[in-house]
Amino acid sequence: MSDAPQYPQSHGLLAGKTVLVTAAAGTGIGFATAKRCVEEGATVAIADKHERRVAESGAQLGGILAMPCDVTVEDDVQAMFNRVVEELGGLDILVNNAGLGGTAPLLEMTDEQWNVVLDVTLNGTFRCTRAALRYMVPRGGGVIVNNASVLGWRAQVGQAHYAAAKAGVMALTRCAAMEAASAGVRVNAVAPSLAMHPFLSKAIDEESLAELVTREAFGRSAEPWEVANVIVFLASDYSSYMTGEIVSVSSQHP
């Protein structure tokens, strides 16, 4: 098993940019992304369904704008974008991180289990992407980075709903990119394999997580900030010729 690399130094990759990260409360990829964006010089706003946790996360990040938002509720989404634009003066980058997992065999999966994962993970990304494009396209610029998953490409037992949702996020990313390109708006996505954080164990049992780690070439899961680094790259001008791309953040072998 290899050790995680050292935490990266900041290089001002997002200096002068305003960034909104959804589902950024806690210790997962969303919080790590918000933290890296702050470190790279951006003005950052975060949102999450859990009001107390998002407020605590905002305080940890230096008192940044932190808002409750349920991405399954259109009024919440509109209020979130309106507040960011009004209070921060605009929006340059959206990171769609909101998603919901779970494990259920397809034969036993209920409509409710299927629908809630699709509504948060795919429909929520759609709602936020639509709201961002309504702002970014008229102004002639902006970046959207979606959080997909390698399960959008690969099969895994018990993950039909999550895999279908993430495959949908990939397709949405490509179509949105083509529609927004003429306005100078870029839309890309990351597809992590396994980024370990405390909330992951709520969706996948410990035995399954341990088995998934054995598939990784480095013999470990990714640190959330390692995924966040790639999101920062896609959000920055260093990826100016990339749109409609899904970047695998993985060391996983078949």
Secondary structure, 3 states (H helix, E strand, C coil): CCCCCCCCCCCCCCCCCEEEECCCCCCCHHHHHHHHHHHCCCEEEEEECCHHHHHHHHHHCCCCEEEECCCCCHHHHHHHHHHHHHHHCCCCEEEECCCCCCCCCCCCCCHHHHHHHHHHHHHHHHHHHHHHHHHHHHHCCEEEEEECCHHHCCCCCCCHHHHHHHHHHHHHHHHHHHHHHHHCEEEEEEEECCECCHHHHHCCCHHHHHHHHCCECCCCCECHHHHHHHHHHHHCHHHCCCCCCEEEECCECC
